[in-house]
Amino acid sequence: MRGRLTGIFVLALNLCQFMALGQAPSSDEDAFIQKHQFDLVKVTWTRLDNYAASRVFAHPIYRIMIAAKDGGQFWNVVAARVGDDLVPIPRLPRDGDFFGLLALFKPDFRLTSDDVAQIFQNALDLIYPAAQDDQWG
């Protein structure tokens, strides 16, 4: 599960180099990169699991950090495990609707009181933490 997500990122980075040069990667090169991708990156993950998450979300939610081993670039990804797939959860748009968000919630979850609304807010804060300088948080 973790390897596939990391592989996608590493492969995308490498494909960008080939596309910029106008070359398509060969299957030997692809196999080489697949074999050595973890020489370049480190993947760590945490399951976002607390009372709010267990009440609200229908699937396990993970925060995945993919970092270059040289200490350079890194990516934070929030993803849900849906069956055998690891599905990234995109950031919410500042305006407009994001209908994919509804699929994250348990089908029987209902906002029935202020206490349940606070649990819901706590669950959303897990996957969409407000940055200290984020005026929209």
C-alpha positions as CSV (number, residue, x, y, z in Angstrom):
1,M,0.0,0.0,0.0
2,R,2.7,2.5,1.0
3,G,5.0,1.3,-1.7
4,R,2.5,1.9,-4.5
5,L,1.9,5.5,-3.5
6,T,5.6,6.2,-3.2
7,G,6.3,4.5,-6.5
8,I,3.7,6.7,-8.2
9,F,5.4,9.9,-6.9
10,V,9.0,8.7,-7.8
11,L,7.9,7.4,-11.1
12,A,6.1,10.7,-11.9
13,L,9.2,12.7,-11.0
14,N,11.3,10.5,-13.2
15,L,8.9,10.6,-16.1
16,C,8.9,14.4,-16.0
17,Q,12.7,14.3,-16.6
18,F,12.2,12.0,-19.6
19,M,9.3,14.0,-21.0
20,A,11.4,17.3,-20.7
21,L,14.1,15.6,-22.8
22,G,11.7,14.2,-25.3
23,Q,12.5,10.6,-24.4
24,A,10.2,7.8,-23.3
25,P,11.5,5.6,-20.5
26,S,12.4,2.1,-21.5
27,S,11.0,-0.9,-19.5
28,D,14.6,-1.6,-18.2
29,E,14.8,1.9,-16.9
30,D,11.4,1.6,-15.3
31,A,12.3,-1.6,-13.6
32,F,15.6,0.0,-12.4
33,I,13.7,2.9,-10.9
34,Q,11.1,0.6,-9.3
35,K,13.9,-1.4,-7.7
36,H,15.8,1.6,-6.3
37,Q,13.1,4.0,-5.5
38,F,13.5,3.5,-1.7
39,D,17.1,4.4,-2.0
40,L,15.9,8.0,-2.7
41,V,12.8,8.4,-0.5
42,K,11.6,7.4,2.9
43,V,7.9,6.8,3.6
44,T,6.4,7.2,7.1
45,W,2.7,7.0,7.9
46,T,0.4,7.5,10.8
47,R,-3.2,6.3,11.1
48,L,-5.4,9.1,12.1
49,D,-7.4,7.2,14.7
50,N,-9.3,8.7,17.6
51,Y,-12.9,8.8,18.9
52,A,-14.0,11.4,16.3
53,A,-12.4,9.5,13.4
54,S,-14.0,6.2,14.4
55,R,-17.5,7.9,14.8
56,V,-17.4,9.8,11.5
57,F,-15.2,8.1,8.9
58,A,-16.2,5.0,7.0
59,H,-12.6,4.0,6.1
60,P,-9.2,4.2,7.9
61,I,-7.5,7.5,7.3
62,Y,-3.7,7.9,7.1
63,R,-1.3,10.8,7.0
64,I,1.6,9.8,4.8
65,M,4.9,11.6,4.6
66,I,7.1,11.0,1.6
67,A,10.5,12.6,2.1
68,A,13.7,12.6,0.0
69,K,16.4,10.8,2.0
70,D,18.8,13.7,1.3
71,G,16.6,15.9,3.5
72,G,15.3,18.0,0.6
73,Q,11.8,17.9,-0.7
74,F,8.9,16.2,1.1
75,W,5.2,15.6,0.5
76,N,2.4,15.2,3.0
77,V,-0.6,13.2,1.7
78,V,-3.8,12.3,3.5
79,A,-5.4,9.2,2.2
80,A,-8.1,6.7,2.9
81,R,-7.9,2.9,2.7
82,V,-10.8,1.8,0.5
83,G,-10.7,-1.9,0.1
84,D,-7.2,-2.7,-1.4
85,D,-6.8,0.9,-2.7
86,L,-5.1,3.9,-1.0
87,V,-7.1,6.9,-2.2
88,P,-5.6,10.4,-1.7
89,I,-7.9,12.9,0.0
90,P,-7.5,16.3,-1.7
91,R,-7.6,19.6,0.1
92,L,-11.0,21.3,0.1
93,P,-11.4,24.1,-2.4
94,R,-11.9,27.6,-0.8
95,D,-15.2,28.0,-2.6
96,G,-17.4,25.6,-4.3
97,D,-18.4,22.0,-3.5
98,F,-16.4,18.9,-3.0
99,F,-18.8,16.0,-3.4
100,G,-16.1,13.3,-2.9
101,L,-16.0,14.3,0.7
102,L,-19.4,12.7,1.4
103,A,-17.9,9.2,0.5
104,L,-15.6,9.5,3.5
105,F,-18.3,9.5,6.1
106,K,-20.2,6.6,7.6
107,P,-23.6,6.3,5.9
108,D,-25.4,6.3,9.2
109,F,-23.6,9.4,10.6
110,R,-26.0,12.2,11.4
111,L,-25.6,15.6,12.9
112,T,-28.1,15.3,15.7
113,S,-26.7,17.7,18.4
114,D,-24.1,20.3,19.1
115,D,-21.9,17.5,20.7
116,V,-22.1,15.4,17.6
117,A,-21.3,18.5,15.5
118,Q,-18.1,19.0,17.6
119,I,-17.1,15.4,17.0
120,F,-17.6,16.0,13.3
121,Q,-15.5,19.2,13.5
122,N,-12.7,17.2,15.4
123,A,-12.8,14.6,12.6
124,L,-12.5,17.1,9.9
125,D,-9.6,18.8,11.8
126,L,-7.7,15.5,11.5
127,I,-7.7,15.5,7.7
128,Y,-7.8,19.3,7.2
129,P,-5.7,20.9,9.9
130,A,-5.9,24.7,9.8
131,A,-2.5,26.3,9.2
132,Q,-1.6,29.0,11.7
133,D,-1.5,31.6,9.0
134,D,-4.6,30.3,7.1
135,Q,-7.3,32.9,7.3
136,W,-9.8,30.3,5.9
137,G,-9.1,27.8,8.8
